Amino acid sequence: MKSSLHPIAFSALLGLAASSCSEAPKEGVASPEPAGAARATVVDLQTSALVKAVDADKRLITLEGPRGNTGVYKVGDQVQRLSDIRAGDKINAKYRVAAVAELREPTAEEKSAPITVVEEGDRAALDVPPAAAIWRGVRVVTTIEALDRSAQTLTVKGPLDGLVAVRVADPTAFDRLKVGQNIVVTFAETLVISVEPGPK
């Protein structure tokens, strides 16, 4: 079965290696946040896959994951240097996702556009192996699904309806929070992809 290979999520590569990631989820480094915000656990994934074959005309790539699992994937037009990738090359990916929840009611403008996406990216120069860095921010007006004062966490719906647990640093924030309350959460994804040329 052919899957879609999109540079934002790079689901093919991550899917091949999800069971053998080199880093476990870990707590993120503190960063500037809105007053009264709660920060979710930051998840870091680092993985790689071996290129077994490339069909540039059909825009298909065959990848082998760290455990030998192989798949054929359709490569989107966003990947501009597919013809520069050869069998034997290794594709490395570093992925990070984090979330910041603003513990406040959304504004009327935010309610009118409950999901806002901002994407940025950069590509390597033509005289070096293909590489790309992609950043995506998704601001979501979402609902508190659960509160756990003892664990100091709240649970909200993510942008794709999955549930995300967010740690609340200030325990007094629970005094003004309730299940069913709308708040604003910003999800940030960073993906760095690079091609390591194989032996000549």
C-alpha positions as CSV (number, residue, x, y, z in Angstrom):
1,M,0.0,0.0,0.0
2,K,1.3,3.5,-0.9
3,S,1.2,6.2,1.7
4,S,1.6,10.0,1.4
5,L,5.0,11.4,2.3
6,H,4.4,15.1,3.4
7,P,7.4,17.1,4.7
8,I,5.4,18.6,7.6
9,A,4.5,15.4,9.4
10,F,6.9,13.1,7.5
11,S,4.6,10.3,8.6
12,A,6.3,7.6,6.5
13,L,9.7,7.9,8.1
14,L,8.3,8.4,11.6
15,G,5.9,5.6,11.2
16,L,8.6,3.2,10.1
17,A,10.7,3.9,13.2
18,A,8.1,4.9,15.9
19,S,8.8,1.7,17.8
20,S,12.6,2.4,18.0
21,C,12.9,6.1,18.6
22,S,16.2,7.1,20.2
23,E,14.6,9.6,22.6
24,A,11.8,9.1,25.1
25,P,9.3,11.9,25.7
26,K,10.7,14.5,28.1
27,E,9.8,17.7,29.9
28,G,10.5,20.7,27.8
29,V,12.8,23.6,28.5
30,A,11.1,26.6,29.9
31,S,10.3,29.3,27.3
32,P,8.4,32.6,27.3
33,E,4.7,31.9,27.8
34,P,1.6,34.0,28.3
35,A,0.7,34.7,31.9
36,G,-1.3,31.9,33.5
37,A,-0.2,29.4,30.9
38,A,0.3,25.7,31.3
39,R,2.9,23.8,29.3
40,A,2.4,20.3,28.0
41,T,5.1,17.6,27.9
42,V,7.5,18.2,25.0
43,V,8.0,15.1,22.9
44,D,11.2,14.6,20.9
45,L,11.6,11.9,18.3
46,Q,14.8,11.1,16.4
47,T,14.9,8.4,13.7
48,S,16.3,7.4,10.4
49,A,15.5,5.2,7.4
50,L,17.5,3.7,4.6
51,V,16.5,4.5,1.0
52,K,16.0,1.3,-0.9
53,A,14.7,2.7,-4.2
54,V,13.6,6.0,-5.8
55,D,11.2,6.4,-8.8
56,A,11.5,10.1,-9.5
57,D,9.1,10.0,-12.4
58,K,6.3,8.4,-10.4
59,R,7.5,10.3,-7.2
60,L,7.8,7.0,-5.2
61,I,10.4,6.2,-2.6
62,T,11.0,2.9,-0.8
63,L,12.2,3.2,2.8
64,E,13.5,0.6,5.2
65,G,13.1,1.4,8.9
66,P,15.6,0.5,11.7
67,R,13.9,-2.8,12.3
68,G,13.9,-3.8,8.6
69,N,10.3,-2.9,8.0
70,T,9.9,-1.6,4.4
71,G,7.3,0.6,2.7
72,V,6.7,2.4,-0.6
73,Y,5.5,6.0,-0.2
74,K,4.2,8.7,-2.5
75,V,6.3,11.8,-2.2
76,G,4.5,15.2,-2.4
77,D,5.5,18.0,-4.7
78,Q,6.8,19.9,-1.7
79,V,9.9,17.7,-1.9
80,Q,11.7,19.5,-4.7
81,R,15.0,17.4,-4.9
82,L,13.7,13.9,-5.0
83,S,15.9,13.1,-8.0
84,D,19.0,13.9,-5.9
85,I,18.1,11.0,-3.5
86,R,19.6,7.6,-4.3
87,A,19.3,4.1,-3.1
88,G,21.7,3.6,-0.2
89,D,21.2,7.1,1.2
90,K,20.0,7.5,4.7
91,I,17.2,10.0,5.6
92,N,17.5,11.4,9.2
93,A,14.6,13.1,10.9
94,K,14.3,15.0,14.2
95,Y,10.8,15.9,15.3
96,R,9.5,17.9,18.3
97,V,6.0,18.8,19.3
98,A,4.9,20.9,22.3
99,A,1.8,22.7,23.5
100,V,1.2,25.8,25.5
101,A,-2.3,26.3,27.0
102,E,-3.5,29.8,27.8
103,L,-5.9,29.4,30.8
104,R,-8.3,32.1,29.6
105,E,-11.5,32.4,27.7
106,P,-10.9,32.8,23.9
107,T,-11.7,36.1,22.3
108,A,-14.6,36.6,19.8
109,E,-12.0,36.6,17.0
110,E,-10.5,33.3,18.2
111,K,-13.9,31.7,18.5
112,S,-14.7,32.7,14.9
113,A,-11.6,31.0,13.7
114,P,-11.1,28.1,16.1
115,I,-8.2,26.6,14.3
116,T,-5.4,28.8,12.9
117,V,-2.3,27.3,11.2
118,V,1.0,29.1,10.5
119,E,3.8,27.2,8.6
120,E,7.4,28.2,7.8
121,G,10.2,26.3,6.2
122,D,13.7,26.4,4.9
123,R,15.7,24.2,2.5
124,A,19.4,23.4,2.0
125,A,21.3,25.0,-0.8
126,L,21.6,23.1,-4.1
127,D,25.3,22.3,-3.6
128,V,24.8,20.2,-0.5
129,P,22.7,17.0,0.2
130,P,19.0,17.7,0.4
131,A,17.7,18.9,3.8
132,A,14.8,20.9,5.1
133,A,13.6,22.4,8.4
134,I,9.8,22.9,8.9
135,W,7.9,24.7,11.6
136,R,4.2,24.6,12.1
137,G,2.1,26.3,14.8
138,V,-1.5,25.4,15.3
139,R,-3.7,27.6,17.6
140,V,-6.8,25.8,18.7
141,V,-9.9,26.9,20.7
142,T,-10.5,23.8,22.6
143,T,-12.4,22.4,25.6
144,I,-11.1,21.1,29.0
145,E,-12.1,17.5,29.1
146,A,-10.7,16.6,32.5
147,L,-8.9,18.2,35.5
148,D,-6.6,16.4,38.0
149,R,-5.6,18.7,40.8
150,S,-3.5,16.0,42.6
151,A,-1.4,15.4,39.4
152,Q,-1.6,19.1,38.5
153,T,-2.8,18.3,34.9
154,L,-5.7,19.2,32.7
155,T,-6.7,17.3,29.6
156,V,-7.9,19.0,26.3
157,K,-8.7,18.0,22.8
158,G,-5.9,18.4,20.3
159,P,-6.3,19.8,16.8
160,L,-7.2,16.3,15.4
161,D,-9.5,15.4,18.3
162,G,-6.9,13.4,20.2
163,L,-6.5,14.2,23.9
164,V,-3.5,16.0,25.3
165,A,-2.5,16.2,29.0
166,V,-1.1,19.6,30.0
167,R,0.8,20.1,33.3
168,V,-0.3,23.2,35.2
169,A,2.6,24.7,37.2
170,D,0.4,26.9,39.4
171,P,-2.0,24.8,41.5
172,T,-4.1,27.9,42.3
173,A,-5.2,27.9,38.6
174,F,-7.5,25.0,39.3
175,D,-9.7,27.4,41.3
176,R,-10.8,29.1,38.1
177,L,-10.9,26.1,35.8
178,K,-13.7,23.7,35.1
179,V,-14.5,20.8,32.8
180,G,-16.2,22.0,29.6
181,Q,-14.5,25.4,29.8
182,N,-13.0,26.8,26.5
183,I,-9.4,27.8,26.5
184,V,-6.7,28.5,23.8
185,V,-3.9,26.0,23.1
186,T,-1.0,26.5,20.7
187,F,0.7,23.4,19.4
188,A,4.1,23.8,17.9
189,E,5.9,21.2,15.6
190,T,9.5,21.4,14.4
191,L,10.9,18.9,11.9
192,V,14.4,18.8,10.6
193,I,15.0,16.3,7.7
194,S,18.4,15.6,6.2
195,V,19.8,13.2,3.6
196,E,23.1,11.4,4.4
197,P,24.6,10.2,1.1
198,G,25.4,6.5,1.0
199,P,28.6,4.9,-0.3
200,K,29.5,5.7,-3.8
